[in-house]
Amino acid sequence: MLDYDQATSFLGDWGPFQLTIFFLLSASTIPNGFNGMSVMFLAATPEHRCLVPDNGTLSLAWRNVSIPWEERDGQQVESRCWRYRLETLRNYSALGLVPGVDVNVSGIQRERCLDGWEYSRDIYHSTVVTEWNIVCEDDWKGPLTTSLFFAGVLTGSFISGQLSDSFGRKKIFFATMAVQTGFSIVQVFSTSWEMFAILFLIVGMGQISNYVSAFILGSEILGKSARIIFSTLGICIFFAIGYMILPLFAFFLRDWRTLLLALTVPGLLCIPLWWIIPESPQWLISQGRIEEAEAIIRKAAKFNKISAPAVIFKTAELDDKENSNKRHTIIDLVKTRNIRTITILTILLWMIVSIGYFGVSLNTPNLNGDPFLNCFLLAAIEVPSYIIAWQLLRLVPRRYSMCATMLLGGVVLLFIQLVPADLHILSTFLVMVGKLGVTAAFSMAYVYTAELYPTVIRNMGVGVGSMSSRVGSVISPYFVYLGAYNRLLPYILMGSLTVIIGVFVLLFPETFGKPLPETMDQTPIIKGLRCKRNSHKDSRENLEDKNAIILMSSKF
């Protein structure tokens, strides 16, 4: 069979061609950081109370007591969804009665916000919530908006691989970028919540497909050494850069339509990349388009000022195909008790780590303090998370590194409930540490899952785990939704689930330093908490290359 890396080794690993592809494809994921988390500001819920019309029928004294008080997070605050019956207040006002002296205000009948709401403009000038009054009895639309975006991510992840395999990496990369950018622009002109939500679902489909296509395209174009850094650090850190820039845009642009338009414009800057980024030579070879693949490699050699050999891909190697492989189906993921247990644990792991990551990220507006600063800090903490994950993958057994990072994230999130309400800085610090642990675990999940399954069903195994993470991301907004009733409840739930699955990770078989299993018979055996020392370890270089090839997006 053709060894692509060996055939193209004359290019070197870090020539001008590889550097250009590395940075352009990595930079193309910055808009994904915008879109993936922008809902925090686009659909933020500012403080609000019932609107009391000022038509001169209420005295100032009665207007001041027109909103009842209720307890929220241990404090007495004005109700968001109720007011005292205005007709009754007007009657008392007309009679000259004094609230609290002549009349017991708390005994007056209450009514819903029949005239709309007043929203605080201290932080946001307008959001999707204030535009269409998505509060009180309609507040379920808030988390549904976010869930629809991730439902689009779920759908996009399901179809993007098939489209990429059929039509090419480059075409799908730019087509999905156009979907993400184009429908975001249309979204700016939404006339109803329903229109906004449906468009958001389509944007989610384009967002994940674009991100995954960029990953696959870069992994197949770049050489071994460049591929390692691109897969583990490059594309993930540039996503985090986009995530970090998001609060900067949101700070200066407090109107949701203006903010969304500003976040969409950078996607248009990627149009010139069509003439710079080539198609994947490996995909062209798989389609029998050998001359086109060789033309790309020769152009890369010229760019690197290197002479290419007369023949790059030998026909004999390309024709040597293995046709005797047994065909496997998704049923093989549950065929035996051992692999069935691995699959069940994998589904739980991916789902809960996704809930933890997105739950903590999307809960940023519920943190005390400045929401823009909090968002930046939670985005910035992802950079050291990826670096830590990269080193753990190189040096530490998988079970212990996954368990340690998840316990770190989960336990710290549970500690937040013990912090006094006035220690806002300490609470934010604990959330950051929790985010660091969960993000590191998330970024290692692809590698560990891929090492657990044999080659014949590896794609299906990773695919099932990845789909489970999409389900977790769809559920996560409802964990955040609970924060409107008790700000600690999301952290208690997410922390508890993360700790539990962190302990369950120890039931997985160890894969560190072991060759990737090829057949069903070589599937690692679950031995509970026992861990046998492996007698034949791969070299450090081969291990790193194995990790790079199977590591995918840490978020999508």
Disulfide bonds with the S-S distance in Angstrom:
Cys50-Cys113 1.78
Cys81-Cys136 2.07
